[in-house]
Amino acid sequence: MTQNKRLQIGDGIISGYLSIFLAILCFGGTVCAYFPEYLTTSDFRELYRPDYVKWAFLIVLALSFCFALSSFILSKKTRHGFLAILLIAASIFLASGLPEYQIQEIDSKSFTIGMDWLILDLLISALIFIPMELFLPKRLEQTKFHEEWRTDLVYFIISHLLIQVIGVLVQLPAVKLFSNVGLTSLHEWVQGIWFIPQLFLALVVSDLFQWISHYFFHKIPFLWRFHSVHHSIKDIDWLAGSRIHFVDLILVRAFSFLPIYVLGFSQSVFIAYVVIVSIQAVLAHANTRINFGSLRYIIVTPQYHHWHHADDPKAYNKNFAIHFPFIDMLFGTYYPIGKSWPKSTGLGDVKFPKGFTRQFVFPFFKDPTKNNSIDDPSER
């Protein structure tokens, strides 16, 4: 397939896409407000303040209109601007009929679709990483609309929409297994720790468990089938980092969340932890040449994690951590990154299925790397 050309600033196409993107977020936000008990995440609901939400909505709406206007002026193709204007109009129409909600009046359902979390994460990630990759890219030839960008977007949407479902699937067995083992005093002690060190402790503990699960997904052939979906990424960027098979997502997240639930970290720490994990997981895959100076030896950065994805034998089975490099140093899986970056990422010449549905089904029946250049998952 022919590689798409890299978008150029000033041709109106970027502003057209941004206007549509922001308009879609506004439209999704108004839909959430009509059905908050089904479409918003109960853990985050109490953080919302009506005045802040309204101002955020108006600001994003105004930005969408400005980008649409810019697209009209700069681009000969006006369809992006027209579509954005239609979505803006629909959002305003829906918002005008919204009832006044009180957080306390919203019923909490056992399972909800986290559309609010999807919208917030998409907005925050886009505000941070699109400019970063647009102005400071590592791979200059890599376009934002590479061959599999639609597949990666589907992964991003599904994993974020199901955040509460995944949380319940992890929390229920944890509560059932450890509810009667007398951990009340431990929970009180943990929750009595000041917020910042408690959050740091949560990140360290979860990263230790994440390292273990990640390691075994590389070492056990059947698990590697599912994890190889993530390593099939050739055009690695902030969006592509969400390409994770559902089996991989559930098991790794379960193993990472388990100590958070069992040790009884406070709700505020758990929410902060989820936000940090989401942002750092996206950052680790970003296509940016920023090396973060000395910080790259303290926290996981794009350079650090890109080596984990490297199509280079010397970096196989290295850099498993998602937060702190010292964990890889502790287990002997640290790859000294220095100032170098991998020349390429992915699974080499492995013939891997394309599209979300095929990638979901394939690992259950076949080893994606069987009879290819990489037969032994322990090499990765």
N, C-alpha and C positions, 0 to 999 in steps of 0.2 A: 504494500500500500504506500502511496506517495505521502511523504512527510509534509504536514502543513507548514506554511511559512510562519516564521516568528512575527507576531503582531508588532507594529510600529506605532510609537506614540505620535499623535497628531493626525492620524488618518480617520479618526472618528469611530473606528470599530471597537476599540477598548472601551470608550465611554458608552457606546451602545450596549455592550455586554454588561457593563457595570450598572447601567440604568435598569436593565431588565432584572438583573440579579437582586438589586435593592428593592425593586417594586415587588418581586416575588416574596421577599422576606416580609414586607409590609402586609401583603395580602395574606400570607400565612399567619402573621400575628393577629390580624382581625378575626380570622377563622378560629384561632386558639381562644380568643376572648369570648366567642359565642359558645364554645363547648369546653370550658376550662377543666371540668371534672374528668374529661376523657382525653384531652390533648395536652395537658400540662403536667409536669412532674411534681408530685406532691412534696418531695424533699426541698424543692426550690421555690415553691409557691409563696411561702412566708417572706421571702427576700424581696418580692416585687412590691413596689410602691406605686399606686395609681398615677401620681403626678410625674414620677420619673419615667414610667412606661409611656405616658402620653407624649412627653417631650422627646423621648427616644424615637417614638413612632413618627413625630412631625419632622425631626431632623433627618431621619433616614429617607422619609418621603420627599423632603426638599432636595436632598442630595440626588435621589433618583431622577427628579425632574431636571435638575441642573445638568446631570450627565446626558439625559435624553435631549435636552436643548443643544448641548455641545455636539452630540452625535448628528443632529439635524444640520448644524452649521458646517461641520468638518467632513462629513461623509456623504457620498452620492447615494449610498443605500440608506434609505430612511426607515426601513421596516423595523429595525431595532428600537428606534425612538418611538414609533407609533405603538408598538407592542407595550413598551414601558408606560406610555401615557394611558393606554387602556387599563393596564393593571393598577396604575395610580388612581384612576377614576373609580375603579371597582373597589379599591381599598377604602377610599374616602366615603363612598356610598355605604359600604358595610359598617365602617366605623361610626357613621352618623346615627346608626340605629342600635348601637351597643347599650345594653343595660349597665347600671352601676353595680359592680360586684364588690362584696366584702370577702376577704380571704377566708374568714371564719365560716362563711355561708357555703363555701364550695365543698361538695361531698368528695371524700377521698376514696377512690376506687382501688381495688387490689391490683389491677393491671391498667396502666395508661400508656398512651402513645406519646412519647416525649417530643412533640413538635416544638414546644417552647425551647427545649435544650438544643434541638437541631438548628433552630433559627438563631439563637444566641451564639452557638459555637461557630456556625457558618459566618455570621456577621463579624465576630471578633477575629476569627482565623483569617477571613478575607482582608480585614483592615490591617492586620499585622503582616501576613505572608504574601499577599498579592503585590504590594509595593516592594517588599523585600526581594521577591523573585524577579520583579519587573526591572528594578533599578540596580540590584546587586546579585545577578545570577552567577552561579558557578559554571554551568554549562550554557554557553551563549547560544549554541545552535538548537537548544531544546525549546520547543514551543509549548505554550500552555495547553494547546489543543492537540496533543499528540494522539497517536493511534488509539489508545485505550482510555482516554480521559472520561468518556461516558461511563465505562465500566467502573472506574474509580469513584465517580460521583455517586453511582448506585450504592456502592459499598459504604461510602460516607453517610448517605441518607439513611440506609437501613440500620447501621450500627448505632446511629444517634437516636433514631426514632424508637428503638427498642431498649434504650438505656434503663428504663424502669423495669421492663420485663427481665432483662439480664440481672439487674440488681436483686429482684425477687427470687430468681432461680438460684442465685448465690446465697442470699441471706436466709432463706427458709431452711435448707439443710444445716447451715451453720448454727442457727438458733436452736434447731431441733437436737443437734448433736451435743451442743455445749451449754444448753440452758440449765441443766441440773448438775453441773460439776462444781458449783460454788465459786464462781468468778466475780461475785459482786464486789468484794473488797478490792480485787485487781482493777475492775472497771472504775471504781471510785478513785483509786490512786492515779490511774492513767488520766482520767478526766480532770483531776486536780492539778495536773502539770500545766504550766503557762502555755498559751496558744502556740507560740512560735516553736518552742522545743517539742511540743506535742505533735505539731504538724511535721517537723523534721523527722521525729521518731516514726511516724506513720509512713513517711516516704521511704525511709531506710528499710523498715520491716517489710513493706510491700514489695520493694525492689529486690530484696533477698528472695522472697517467694516467687516473684516474677522471673528472676534469673533461673531458678530451679526448673520451673515449668518450661521456660524458653529453651533451656539446655536439653531437656528431654524431648522436646518437639524436634530438635535437630538430630538426636541420637537414636530415637526409636523409629524404625522404618514406617510403621503404620501412621504414627503421628506426623512424620515428615511429609506424608502425602498431603495433609491439610495445610501445614505450614509453608510448603513449597509454593502455594498460591501467593503468599505474601512476597516470597523471594523471586517470583516471576517478573517483578517490576523491572523494566529496563529504563523507562523515563521516570526516574524517581523525583518526586516533588511533594509539596505539602498535602496535596489531595490524594496522591497515590499511596501515602502511608496508611490510608484506611482500607486498603485492599487486604482484608483478613477473612479467611473462611470462618463461617459461623461456629464450627466445632472448635477451631483454634481460639476464636474470640471468647467463647463461653468458658472453656477450660482454663485458659491463661488468666482471664479476668477473675474467674472463681478463685483460683489459687492466689491471686494478688489481693483480692478483696477479703479473703477468709481471715487473715490476721487482723484486719481492720475491725471486722465484726466481733471476732472472738475476744480481742483485747479491750473492746469497748471504748474506742476513741469517741470523742464528743461529736455531735452532729455538725457543728461548725467546722471542725477539723476535717470531717468526712467530705463535706461540700467543697472546702478549699482543696482537699486532696484530689477530688474528681476533676476540678477545674485545672489544676496544675498538671495532672496526668494527661488530660486532653490536649492542653497547649504544648507540653513538652513532646508528646508523641508526634504531633504535627510538625513541630520545629525540627525534630530529629531527622525528618525526611525532606525538609525544605531544600530546594535547589538554590542555595545562596552561598556565596564565597566568603561570608563573614566567618572568621575562625574563633571569635570570642576571646582572643588573647589567652591569658593564664587561666581563665574560667574553663577552658576546654579540658583541663586536667581535674576539674572539680565537679562539673556537671556534664551530662551527655549532650553533645552538640551535633549539628548536621555532619560535620567532618568525621566525628567519632562513629556515628551510626551508619554513615555511607560505607565505611569500611566493613561493617557487618554484612552489608548487601553486596560487597565487591565480588566481581567475577574474577577472582584472583586466589589461587590455592593457598598462598601464604597467609591470607586473612580469614580462611575458613575456620568456623567454630571460635570466633573471637568477638569481643565487644557485645555481650548479651544484655548488659544492663540497660535500663531505660532512663534512669535518673543519675546514678553516681558511678563513675569509672572505677572508684576504689573497690567496688564489689567484684568487678572483673579482675582487678589486681589481686584481690584476696583469693579468688578461685583459680588463678593462673590462666585466665582467658583474655587477658588484656593485650590488645594490639597497639604498639607504640605508633601513634599517628604522626607525630612530628609536624611537619608542614605539608605533607603530601596528601593527595586525594586519590581514590581509586580511578583508574582509567575508564572502567565500565562497571555496570551493576547488572544483576539478573542471573539467569541460569545458563548462560552460555548459549550453545546451539540446541538446548532442549526444546522440543516441540511441545508447547504448552497450549491448552485450549483457550480460546478467546471468549469473552463475555461472561457476565455474572452467573447465569444459569448453568452454563457448561462447566464453569470452574467450581460451582457448588456441588454438582453431581459427580464430576469426574473422580475425585479422590476416594469416594466410597467403593468404586469398582476397579480402579486402576491406579498404579503408581505413576504419576506424571513424569517422573524421571527415569522410568524403566526403559532399558535398551537405548539410552541416550548417553551423552558424555559423562553424566554423573550417575553412577549406579548405586553408590554407597552414600546414604545421607549423612553418615558420620564425617564425611569429607567436607560437609558444609557447616 
